[in-house]
Every structure is written in C-alpha cells, then in structure tokens.
Amino acid sequence: QVQLVESGGGLVKPGGSLRLSCEASGFTFTDYYVSWTRQAPGKGLEWISYISISGYSIRYAESVKGRFTITRDNAEKSVYLQMDSLRAEDTAIYYCARDRYDSGGYYFEYRGQGTLVTVSS
Amino acid sequence: QSALTQPASVSGSPGQSITISCTGTSSDVGAYNYVSWYQQHPGKAPKLLIYDVNDRASGASTRFSGSKSGNTASLTISGLQAEDEADYYCASYTTAATWVFGGGTNLAVL
C-alpha cells in the first residue's frame, strides 16, 4: 500500500537549519509530484512546497520562499525539505503528501504521521 | 495567496445533513475543478475525502459529497454520525501553480 514516511524533525534554535526527509513506498514514485504541507499547533493546514517528477518544476509558498529548498532523489524514492533561517512560526508538524501525476490527480494523499519541528531558544 | 474561507465551526445532530462552504476567488476555486476536501481527526494525519470538486476518494463514505458554484465549493455530509466529528479542510490549485488550503472547519456532532 502507499506509504510516505516523514523524518528529520526536532528541536532547533531560531536561525538554525533542519533537513526533513520523506521516503515513499508502495507506488511508482516517478509517476508523482510530491508536496510538503505543515500544521502549526492548534492551527490549520498550510501548503508550503511541491516538486515535480523530474525535479524541474518547483513552487514554494511565500511564507517559506528563499528559506526552504525542496529536492528529490528518484533512485532513493525520497523527497527532502532543507529548512534554513528557521523562525518560531515555522514550528509545526510537517507532512509530505503525494501530489498529482502528469495528467491529473490534483489532490493530496497523506500516508504518514508527519514529523514535528519545534523552533525555540 | 490568502487562505480559502471556511466557517470556523458547524454542528449537527446525528442523522442530519450539514454543509461546509469554502470560498475562494477566480484565481483558485473558480479557476479549476481542482478542489479537494480532507477530514482530520485529532492527532491524526489528514485524509482525502473528495477530489476534483465532487469525486469521492477510495474508501470515503457515500455520505460525503462535494459541489461548486462560481468561487465557492461545498462539502455536504448526510446522515451525520458521531465518527464524523472532526476538522475539515478544503484545498484548491491556483492559477499561480500553487496550492491553497481553507482555514478549516470544526464539525461537532451534538
């Protein structure tokens, strides 16, 4: 079955960096885009970035643009989120989600439990 | 990109029907039929319920249905059950080739 396992979260000081990983299994990884979304404590969902199958098409939410970088390794069936210049407001559970395929599927499939990032001094 | 507008909370009695609205703009909800809905129980990951405005996800109950008119999408839950008590989020693809979520709606089954 489709699985997406997020890892790499933890406690980091403001201004620090963290790299999240999302490892996929149970489907043809190279058929799908992948997105990262997050949820701050007690708040709603926020989309923050996606990466296309080839890695050439990438988008970021304004809230993270210039600070976060998304990449993928199709051989490893993994997507990464490099988070730099972290702020307290980046504190959230980060979920990766399967996004669209080439001709459709414009929705998110969540198959992991997320990874918690806490930015605090 | 501003979040889509959802009511903060709705409530209903078991067996009743409720509708949750999701209002966007001509740059998101009104632009494409790429509106999806998610259910999230406390401490759990979101779960896809509806995609492409009105297509039910695999495994989603037939009591869930979606629709759209102009810049507003809606999720209707019929025959409310206690297990439907959760948070619900809409999401839409945008003309900027990004995604935007609604602020979320907490459903209470009284």
Boltz contact constraints between the chains, C-beta under 6 A:
constraints:
  - contact:
      token1: [A, 44]
      token2: [B, 103]
      max_distance: 6.0
  - contact:
      token1: [A, 44]
      token2: [B, 104]
      max_distance: 6.0
  - contact:
      token1: [A, 45]
      token2: [B, 89]
      max_distance: 6.0
  - contact:
      token1: [A, 45]
      token2: [B, 101]
      max_distance: 6.0
  - contact:
      token1: [A, 47]
      token2: [B, 99]
      max_distance: 6.0
  - contact:
      token1: [A, 59]
      token2: [B, 97]
      max_distance: 6.0
  - contact:
      token1: [A, 59]
      token2: [B, 98]
      max_distance: 6.0
  - contact:
      token1: [A, 106]
      token2: [B, 34]
      max_distance: 6.0
  - contact:
      token1: [A, 106]
      token2: [B, 93]
      max_distance: 6.0
  - contact:
      token1: [A, 107]
      token2: [B, 36]
      max_distance: 6.0
  - contact:
      token1: [A, 107]
      token2: [B, 48]
      max_distance: 6.0
  - contact:
      token1: [A, 107]
      token2: [B, 51]
      max_distance: 6.0
  - contact:
      token1: [A, 109]
      token2: [B, 48]
      max_distance: 6.0
  - contact:
      token1: [A, 110]
      token2: [B, 45]
      max_distance: 6.0
  - contact:
      token1: [A, 110]
      token2: [B, 46]
      max_distance: 6.0
  - contact:
      token1: [A, 113]
      token2: [B, 45]
      max_distance: 6.0
